[in-house]
Amino acid sequence: MCLGVYLAATRPLPLRDWDERRPSFNVTRLAAEEEPVRGRFSRPHVVYLGAYTGCSCGFTVDEEGEEEAAERSVAELVAYVRDAAAAGTVELFTCWDGDYLEPAARRLELAPDDLADPERWFDELTFATIRRAETADAPRDASGDAPHDAAHGGAPGAREGTDRRRVAS
């Protein structure tokens, strides 16, 4: 069983395919059995965030020799969430497979860079609201989001994804 990490935003989020030949950070659409997790979020666009293991378990180190791969996955996660939060507040939820509708046991307010330390957030039933660092000249709407730039179509770099393949860790 895996601890899953889900991210929700007001705009579509770009996908990053899982490639078993070159395992790394990946972002996929929800699998059919994960659809209930949408009920945890106030934002409509929800994706699954996976590490080098294919699943979210690789955001922490379980076995000796995995440190570099886990650190790389966490660094890519931070960069991805930072990019997503630049367009407005995002929400992150972690839960065990099947616990998609369980109430959050912990609620956090984080900046994207706070995700660099998984001990702060990578725990079952943790819900985090993640906002970018505010700047004086950044216009915001009532929800705290930056105005949408229609010329960019919402999710630059978005591509078709494939079902992720979870690897035993």
VENVENLIN-V729445 format. One record per pair of residues at least 24 apart in sequence whose ideal C-beta (glycine too) atoms are under 6 Angstrom apart, sorted by the first residue. I is the first residue (numbers start at 0). GAP is how many residues later the second one is. Records with the same first field share a line. If there is no record, write none. Layout:
I->GAP ; GAP
This chain:
0->95 ; 96
1->53 ; 55 ; 95
2->53 ; 91 ; 93
3->52
4->44 ; 51 ; 89
5->31 ; 40 ; 42 ; 87
6->40 ; 42 ; 83 ; 85
7->33 ; 35 ; 38 ; 83
8->34 ; 36 ; 75 ; 81
9->33 ; 78 ; 135
10->76 ; 143 ; 144
11->33 ; 142 ; 143 ; 146
12->32 ; 34 ; 71
13->141 ; 143 ; 144
14->144 ; 146
16->144 ; 145
17->36 ; 146 ; 147
19->145
22->29
23->28
24->48 ; 51 ; 52
25->24
27->133 ; 136
28->132
35->64 ; 65
36->63
38->62
39->53
40->50
42->48
49->114
52->114 ; 116
53->110 ; 111 ; 112 ; 113
54->111
56->112
58->59 ; 63
59->58 ; 62
61->107
76->38
77->34 ; 37 ; 38
80->31 ; 34
81->30
84->27 ; 45 ; 47
85->46
86->59
87->57 ; 58
88->42 ; 55
89->40
90->38
91->36 ; 38
92->34
93->32
94->30
95->28
